[in-house]
Amino acid sequence: MAKTTSLFVCGECGAQTRQFFGRCSSCGSWNSLVEQVAPAAADQRRRRPVAAPDAAQAPAQARRSEPIAAVGERPLQRLASGYGELDRVLGGGLVPGSLVLLGGDPGIGKSTLLLQSARAMAARTSVLYVSAEESAQQVKLRWRRLAEADGQQESGSGPVADADLQLLSETDLELVLQELEALRPAVAIIDSIQALHDGELSSAPGSVAQVRECAAALARIAKRQHTALLLVGHVTKEGALAGPKVLEHLVDAVLTFEGDRFASHRLLRAVKNRFGATHELGVFEMRDRGLAEVTNPSELFLGGEEPS
């Protein structure tokens, strides 16, 4: 039987220690250390020590770095999400190879926003929608409802029938990575990052270690394939994004979807954006069959109505 070791992992920054402390020595957060038990064998599998070769026998290694002056510059190509409000908050659209984290309260409309965007983008490019929380049938029901709201049919010809959107209902990280490798989509949506599970880790889905490793693996393949990756993230009861702070550092943009779920208006803000400004605000209205853009939010304020 494999020997087990205990680690205490900080829920804020992901720092690890073998001894419990009331305060994290890395980020200073109080009462944030959570005990995790991992098999020693798993730790050994993840270590890949590289023995230093003899200098006389070592072959010459090809250089991978280059002078910064020699790096070619290309105009930043962006993918339109299908919604001007979302594109403006992103700084003009999705950047290939970028990671965007979308957080918000349960029921606020995160999945609806991304599924509607997926429908719009799939008419022009390849999109993979990974549902780790809902079955494929549940997602299809929402897809049909959104299609009916647009006055389109799911059979026959037209944007819906011809859309290049692939749906995968899966929580296993390895299977999700295999699908990304096989399809190489232009855009991938993961709903949600907290529901994915890496089988090489013994901790439960949503734990600090799971979220950190799953996000890092997705980031590697997204950068390599130039796939724009949208991650749905949960929030805590205090309103902060759930999971380790390293997740927010790993992604290129952090968006928050806010509002009272019993009211109709939603606000989309950028907390972090490496490819645009963070002062932009997107306004949406939740209707019976999905979200609609509020193209003139000034009317809400001038008319005395505050967006929720």
Contacts in CASP RR format, 6 or more apart in sequence:
PFRMAT RR
TARGET T0000
AUTHOR 0000-0000-0000
METHOD contacts of the structure
MODEL  1
MAKTTSLFVCGECGAQTRQFFGRCSSCGSWNSLVEQVAPAAADQRRRRPV
AAPDAAQAPAQARRSEPIAAVGERPLQRLASGYGELDRVLGGGLVPGSLV
LLGGDPGIGKSTLLLQSARAMAARTSVLYVSAEESAQQVKLRWRRLAEAD
GQQESGSGPVADADLQLLSETDLELVLQELEALRPAVAIIDSIQALHDGE
LSSAPGSVAQVRECAAALARIAKRQHTALLLVGHVTKEGALAGPKVLEHL
VDAVLTFEGDRFASHRLLRAVKNRFGATHELGVFEMRDRGLAEVTNPSEL
FLGGEEPS
2 39 0 8 1.000
2 40 0 8 1.000
2 41 0 8 1.000
3 39 0 8 1.000
3 40 0 8 1.000
4 37 0 8 1.000
4 38 0 8 1.000
4 39 0 8 1.000
4 40 0 8 1.000
5 18 0 8 1.000
5 37 0 8 1.000
5 38 0 8 1.000
5 40 0 8 1.000
5 43 0 8 1.000
6 18 0 8 1.000
6 35 0 8 1.000
6 36 0 8 1.000
6 37 0 8 1.000
7 16 0 8 1.000
7 17 0 8 1.000
7 18 0 8 1.000
7 35 0 8 1.000
7 36 0 8 1.000
7 37 0 8 1.000
7 38 0 8 1.000
8 16 0 8 1.000
8 17 0 8 1.000
8 18 0 8 1.000
8 19 0 8 1.000
8 20 0 8 1.000
8 21 0 8 1.000
8 33 0 8 1.000
8 34 0 8 1.000
8 35 0 8 1.000
8 36 0 8 1.000
9 15 0 8 1.000
9 16 0 8 1.000
9 33 0 8 1.000
9 34 0 8 1.000
9 35 0 8 1.000
9 36 0 8 1.000
9 207 0 8 1.000
9 208 0 8 1.000
9 209 0 8 1.000
10 16 0 8 1.000
10 24 0 8 1.000
10 26 0 8 1.000
10 27 0 8 1.000
10 29 0 8 1.000
10 32 0 8 1.000
10 33 0 8 1.000
10 34 0 8 1.000
10 208 0 8 1.000
10 244 0 8 1.000
11 29 0 8 1.000
11 32 0 8 1.000
11 33 0 8 1.000
11 34 0 8 1.000
11 208 0 8 1.000
11 243 0 8 1.000
11 244 0 8 1.000
12 24 0 8 1.000
12 27 0 8 1.000
12 29 0 8 1.000
12 32 0 8 1.000
12 244 0 8 1.000
12 245 0 8 1.000
13 24 0 8 1.000
13 26 0 8 1.000
13 27 0 8 1.000
13 29 0 8 1.000
13 244 0 8 1.000
13 245 0 8 1.000
13 246 0 8 1.000
14 26 0 8 1.000
14 208 0 8 1.000
14 212 0 8 1.000
14 244 0 8 1.000
14 245 0 8 1.000
14 246 0 8 1.000
15 24 0 8 1.000
15 25 0 8 1.000
15 26 0 8 1.000
15 27 0 8 1.000
17 25 0 8 1.000
17 33 0 8 1.000
20 33 0 8 1.000
20 35 0 8 1.000
21 33 0 8 1.000
22 30 0 8 1.000
22 31 0 8 1.000
22 33 0 8 1.000
23 29 0 8 1.000
23 30 0 8 1.000
23 31 0 8 1.000
24 30 0 8 1.000
24 32 0 8 1.000
24 33 0 8 1.000
27 245 0 8 1.000
34 207 0 8 1.000
34 208 0 8 1.000
36 202 0 8 1.000
36 203 0 8 1.000
36 207 0 8 1.000
36 208 0 8 1.000
36 209 0 8 1.000
37 202 0 8 1.000
38 201 0 8 1.000
38 202 0 8 1.000
38 203 0 8 1.000
38 209 0 8 1.000
39 202 0 8 1.000
42 200 0 8 1.000
42 201 0 8 1.000
42 202 0 8 1.000
45 200 0 8 1.000
46 200 0 8 1.000
76 95 0 8 1.000
76 275 0 8 1.000
77 95 0 8 1.000
77 96 0 8 1.000
78 87 0 8 1.000
78 90 0 8 1.000
78 91 0 8 1.000
78 92 0 8 1.000
78 93 0 8 1.000
78 94 0 8 1.000
78 95 0 8 1.000
79 93 0 8 1.000
79 94 0 8 1.000
79 95 0 8 1.000
79 96 0 8 1.000
79 121 0 8 1.000
79 125 0 8 1.000
79 186 0 8 1.000
79 187 0 8 1.000
79 228 0 8 1.000
80 87 0 8 1.000
80 92 0 8 1.000
80 93 0 8 1.000
80 94 0 8 1.000
80 121 0 8 1.000
80 124 0 8 1.000
81 87 0 8 1.000
81 90 0 8 1.000
81 93 0 8 1.000
81 94 0 8 1.000
81 117 0 8 1.000
81 120 0 8 1.000
81 121 0 8 1.000
82 117 0 8 1.000
82 120 0 8 1.000
82 121 0 8 1.000
83 113 0 8 1.000
83 116 0 8 1.000
83 117 0 8 1.000
83 120 0 8 1.000
83 293 0 8 1.000
84 293 0 8 1.000
85 268 0 8 1.000
85 282 0 8 1.000
85 283 0 8 1.000
85 284 0 8 1.000
85 293 0 8 1.000
85 294 0 8 1.000
85 295 0 8 1.000
86 93 0 8 1.000
86 113 0 8 1.000
86 117 0 8 1.000
86 268 0 8 1.000
86 282 0 8 1.000
87 93 0 8 1.000
88 280 0 8 1.000
88 282 0 8 1.000
89 255 0 8 1.000
89 268 0 8 1.000
89 269 0 8 1.000
89 270 0 8 1.000
89 273 0 8 1.000
89 280 0 8 1.000
89 281 0 8 1.000
89 282 0 8 1.000
90 100 0 8 1.000
90 253 0 8 1.000
90 255 0 8 1.000
90 270 0 8 1.000
90 273 0 8 1.000
90 275 0 8 1.000
90 276 0 8 1.000
91 270 0 8 1.000
91 273 0 8 1.000
91 275 0 8 1.000
91 276 0 8 1.000
91 277 0 8 1.000
91 280 0 8 1.000
92 276 0 8 1.000
94 100 0 8 1.000
94 187 0 8 1.000
94 228 0 8 1.000
94 230 0 8 1.000
95 228 0 8 1.000
95 252 0 8 1.000
95 275 0 8 1.000
96 186 0 8 1.000
96 226 0 8 1.000
96 227 0 8 1.000
96 228 0 8 1.000
97 222 0 8 1.000
97 223 0 8 1.000
97 225 0 8 1.000
97 226 0 8 1.000
97 227 0 8 1.000
97 228 0 8 1.000
97 229 0 8 1.000
98 222 0 8 1.000
98 228 0 8 1.000
98 229 0 8 1.000
98 252 0 8 1.000
98 253 0 8 1.000
98 274 0 8 1.000
98 275 0 8 1.000
99 215 0 8 1.000
99 218 0 8 1.000
99 219 0 8 1.000
99 222 0 8 1.000
99 229 0 8 1.000
99 231 0 8 1.000
99 250 0 8 1.000
99 251 0 8 1.000
99 252 0 8 1.000
99 253 0 8 1.000
100 228 0 8 1.000
100 229 0 8 1.000
100 230 0 8 1.000
100 231 0 8 1.000
100 251 0 8 1.000
100 252 0 8 1.000
100 253 0 8 1.000
100 254 0 8 1.000
100 255 0 8 1.000
101 193 0 8 1.000
101 231 0 8 1.000
101 233 0 8 1.000
101 241 0 8 1.000
101 247 0 8 1.000
101 248 0 8 1.000
101 251 0 8 1.000
101 253 0 8 1.000
101 254 0 8 1.000
101 255 0 8 1.000
102 110 0 8 1.000
102 113 0 8 1.000
102 114 0 8 1.000
102 230 0 8 1.000
102 231 0 8 1.000
102 232 0 8 1.000
102 233 0 8 1.000
102 255 0 8 1.000
102 256 0 8 1.000
102 257 0 8 1.000
103 110 0 8 1.000
103 232 0 8 1.000
103 233 0 8 1.000
103 234 0 8 1.000
103 235 0 8 1.000
103 241 0 8 1.000
103 254 0 8 1.000
103 255 0 8 1.000
103 256 0 8 1.000
103 257 0 8 1.000
104 110 0 8 1.000
104 233 0 8 1.000
104 234 0 8 1.000
104 235 0 8 1.000
104 239 0 8 1.000
104 256 0 8 1.000
104 257 0 8 1.000
104 258 0 8 1.000
105 235 0 8 1.000
105 239 0 8 1.000
105 258 0 8 1.000
105 259 0 8 1.000
105 261 0 8 1.000
106 234 0 8 1.000
107 261 0 8 1.000
108 257 0 8 1.000
108 258 0 8 1.000
108 259 0 8 1.000
108 261 0 8 1.000
108 266 0 8 1.000
109 257 0 8 1.000
109 261 0 8 1.000
109 266 0 8 1.000
109 286 0 8 1.000
109 291 0 8 1.000
110 191 0 8 1.000
110 232 0 8 1.000
110 233 0 8 1.000
110 257 0 8 1.000
111 134 0 8 1.000
111 142 0 8 1.000
111 191 0 8 1.000
111 232 0 8 1.000
112 142 0 8 1.000
112 146 0 8 1.000
112 286 0 8 1.000
112 290 0 8 1.000
112 291 0 8 1.000
113 257 0 8 1.000
113 268 0 8 1.000
113 284 0 8 1.000
113 291 0 8 1.000
114 129 0 8 1.000
114 189 0 8 1.000
114 191 0 8 1.000
114 230 0 8 1.000
114 232 0 8 1.000
115 129 0 8 1.000
115 139 0 8 1.000
115 142 0 8 1.000
115 143 0 8 1.000
115 146 0 8 1.000
115 189 0 8 1.000
116 146 0 8 1.000
116 290 0 8 1.000
116 291 0 8 1.000
117 230 0 8 1.000
118 127 0 8 1.000
118 129 0 8 1.000
118 165 0 8 1.000
118 187 0 8 1.000
118 189 0 8 1.000
119 143 0 8 1.000
119 146 0 8 1.000
119 147 0 8 1.000
119 159 0 8 1.000
119 160 0 8 1.000
119 163 0 8 1.000
119 165 0 8 1.000
121 127 0 8 1.000
121 186 0 8 1.000
121 187 0 8 1.000
122 163 0 8 1.000
122 164 0 8 1.000
122 165 0 8 1.000
123 159 0 8 1.000
123 162 0 8 1.000
123 163 0 8 1.000
125 164 0 8 1.000
125 185 0 8 1.000
125 186 0 8 1.000
125 187 0 8 1.000
126 164 0 8 1.000
126 166 0 8 1.000
126 183 0 8 1.000
126 184 0 8 1.000
126 185 0 8 1.000
126 186 0 8 1.000
126 187 0 8 1.000
127 163 0 8 1.000
127 164 0 8 1.000
127 165 0 8 1.000
127 166 0 8 1.000
127 185 0 8 1.000
127 186 0 8 1.000
127 187 0 8 1.000
127 188 0 8 1.000
127 189 0 8 1.000
128 165 0 8 1.000
128 166 0 8 1.000
128 168 0 8 1.000
128 179 0 8 1.000
128 180 0 8 1.000
128 183 0 8 1.000
128 185 0 8 1.000
128 187 0 8 1.000
128 188 0 8 1.000
128 189 0 8 1.000
129 139 0 8 1.000
129 165 0 8 1.000
129 166 0 8 1.000
129 167 0 8 1.000
129 168 0 8 1.000
129 188 0 8 1.000
129 189 0 8 1.000
129 191 0 8 1.000
130 168 0 8 1.000
130 169 0 8 1.000
130 170 0 8 1.000
130 176 0 8 1.000
130 179 0 8 1.000
130 188 0 8 1.000
130 189 0 8 1.000
130 190 0 8 1.000
130 191 0 8 1.000
131 138 0 8 1.000
131 139 0 8 1.000
131 167 0 8 1.000
131 168 0 8 1.000
131 169 0 8 1.000
131 170 0 8 1.000
131 191 0 8 1.000
132 169 0 8 1.000
132 170 0 8 1.000
132 171 0 8 1.000
132 190 0 8 1.000
132 191 0 8 1.000
132 192 0 8 1.000
132 195 0 8 1.000
132 196 0 8 1.000
133 191 0 8 1.000
133 192 0 8 1.000
133 195 0 8 1.000
134 169 0 8 1.000
134 191 0 8 1.000
135 169 0 8 1.000
136 167 0 8 1.000
136 168 0 8 1.000
136 169 0 8 1.000
139 167 0 8 1.000
139 169 0 8 1.000
140 167 0 8 1.000
143 154 0 8 1.000
144 154 0 8 1.000
145 289 0 8 1.000
145 290 0 8 1.000
146 289 0 8 1.000
146 290 0 8 1.000
147 153 0 8 1.000
147 154 0 8 1.000
147 160 0 8 1.000
148 289 0 8 1.000
149 287 0 8 1.000
149 288 0 8 1.000
149 289 0 8 1.000
149 290 0 8 1.000
150 160 0 8 1.000
152 158 0 8 1.000
152 159 0 8 1.000
152 160 0 8 1.000
153 160 0 8 1.000
153 161 0 8 1.000
154 160 0 8 1.000
154 161 0 8 1.000
155 161 0 8 1.000
166 179 0 8 1.000
166 183 0 8 1.000
166 185 0 8 1.000
168 176 0 8 1.000
168 179 0 8 1.000
170 176 0 8 1.000
170 179 0 8 1.000
171 195 0 8 1.000
171 196 0 8 1.000
171 197 0 8 1.000
171 205 0 8 1.000
172 196 0 8 1.000
172 197 0 8 1.000
172 199 0 8 1.000
173 196 0 8 1.000
173 197 0 8 1.000
173 198 0 8 1.000
173 199 0 8 1.000
173 213 0 8 1.000
173 214 0 8 1.000
173 217 0 8 1.000
174 198 0 8 1.000
174 199 0 8 1.000
176 190 0 8 1.000
176 196 0 8 1.000
176 218 0 8 1.000
177 217 0 8 1.000
177 218 0 8 1.000
177 221 0 8 1.000
180 188 0 8 1.000
180 218 0 8 1.000
180 221 0 8 1.000
180 222 0 8 1.000
180 225 0 8 1.000
180 227 0 8 1.000
181 221 0 8 1.000
181 225 0 8 1.000
184 225 0 8 1.000
184 227 0 8 1.000
185 227 0 8 1.000
186 227 0 8 1.000
186 228 0 8 1.000
187 227 0 8 1.000
187 228 0 8 1.000
187 229 0 8 1.000
187 230 0 8 1.000
188 222 0 8 1.000
188 227 0 8 1.000
188 228 0 8 1.000
188 229 0 8 1.000
188 230 0 8 1.000
189 229 0 8 1.000
189 230 0 8 1.000
189 232 0 8 1.000
190 196 0 8 1.000
190 218 0 8 1.000
190 229 0 8 1.000
190 230 0 8 1.000
190 231 0 8 1.000
190 232 0 8 1.000
191 232 0 8 1.000
192 231 0 8 1.000
192 232 0 8 1.000
192 233 0 8 1.000
192 234 0 8 1.000
193 211 0 8 1.000
193 214 0 8 1.000
193 215 0 8 1.000
193 218 0 8 1.000
193 231 0 8 1.000
193 232 0 8 1.000
193 233 0 8 1.000
193 247 0 8 1.000
194 205 0 8 1.000
194 206 0 8 1.000
194 211 0 8 1.000
194 233 0 8 1.000
194 234 0 8 1.000
194 242 0 8 1.000
194 243 0 8 1.000
195 205 0 8 1.000
195 206 0 8 1.000
196 205 0 8 1.000
196 210 0 8 1.000
196 214 0 8 1.000
197 205 0 8 1.000
197 210 0 8 1.000
197 214 0 8 1.000
198 210 0 8 1.000
198 213 0 8 1.000
198 214 0 8 1.000
198 217 0 8 1.000
200 213 0 8 1.000
201 209 0 8 1.000
201 210 0 8 1.000
201 213 0 8 1.000
203 209 0 8 1.000
203 210 0 8 1.000
204 210 0 8 1.000
206 242 0 8 1.000
206 243 0 8 1.000
208 243 0 8 1.000
208 244 0 8 1.000
211 243 0 8 1.000
211 244 0 8 1.000
211 247 0 8 1.000
212 244 0 8 1.000
212 246 0 8 1.000
212 247 0 8 1.000
215 231 0 8 1.000
215 246 0 8 1.000
215 247 0 8 1.000
215 250 0 8 1.000
215 251 0 8 1.000
216 250 0 8 1.000
218 229 0 8 1.000
218 231 0 8 1.000
219 229 0 8 1.000
219 250 0 8 1.000
219 251 0 8 1.000
221 227 0 8 1.000
222 228 0 8 1.000
222 229 0 8 1.000
231 251 0 8 1.000
233 241 0 8 1.000
233 242 0 8 1.000
234 241 0 8 1.000
234 242 0 8 1.000
234 243 0 8 1.000
235 241 0 8 1.000
235 242 0 8 1.000
236 242 0 8 1.000
241 247 0 8 1.000
241 248 0 8 1.000
241 254 0 8 1.000
248 254 0 8 1.000
248 272 0 8 1.000
251 272 0 8 1.000
252 272 0 8 1.000
252 273 0 8 1.000
252 274 0 8 1.000
252 275 0 8 1.000
253 270 0 8 1.000
253 272 0 8 1.000
253 273 0 8 1.000
253 274 0 8 1.000
253 275 0 8 1.000
254 270 0 8 1.000
254 271 0 8 1.000
254 272 0 8 1.000
254 273 0 8 1.000
255 268 0 8 1.000
255 269 0 8 1.000
255 270 0 8 1.000
255 271 0 8 1.000
256 268 0 8 1.000
256 269 0 8 1.000
256 271 0 8 1.000
257 266 0 8 1.000
257 267 0 8 1.000
257 268 0 8 1.000
258 266 0 8 1.000
258 267 0 8 1.000
258 268 0 8 1.000
258 269 0 8 1.000
259 265 0 8 1.000
259 266 0 8 1.000
259 267 0 8 1.000
259 307 0 8 1.000
259 308 0 8 1.000
260 308 0 8 1.000
263 308 0 8 1.000
264 285 0 8 1.000
264 286 0 8 1.000
264 287 0 8 1.000
264 308 0 8 1.000
265 283 0 8 1.000
265 284 0 8 1.000
265 285 0 8 1.000
265 286 0 8 1.000
265 294 0 8 1.000
265 300 0 8 1.000
265 307 0 8 1.000
265 308 0 8 1.000
266 283 0 8 1.000
266 284 0 8 1.000
266 285 0 8 1.000
266 286 0 8 1.000
266 291 0 8 1.000
266 307 0 8 1.000
266 308 0 8 1.000
267 281 0 8 1.000
267 282 0 8 1.000
267 283 0 8 1.000
267 284 0 8 1.000
267 307 0 8 1.000
267 308 0 8 1.000
268 281 0 8 1.000
268 282 0 8 1.000
268 283 0 8 1.000
268 284 0 8 1.000
269 278 0 8 1.000
269 280 0 8 1.000
269 281 0 8 1.000
269 282 0 8 1.000
270 276 0 8 1.000
270 277 0 8 1.000
270 278 0 8 1.000
270 280 0 8 1.000
271 278 0 8 1.000
272 278 0 8 1.000
281 297 0 8 1.000
282 294 0 8 1.000
282 297 0 8 1.000
283 293 0 8 1.000
283 294 0 8 1.000
283 297 0 8 1.000
283 300 0 8 1.000
283 307 0 8 1.000
284 291 0 8 1.000
284 292 0 8 1.000
284 293 0 8 1.000
284 294 0 8 1.000
285 291 0 8 1.000
285 292 0 8 1.000
285 293 0 8 1.000
285 294 0 8 1.000
294 300 0 8 1.000
294 307 0 8 1.000
297 307 0 8 1.000
300 306 0 8 1.000
300 307 0 8 1.000
END
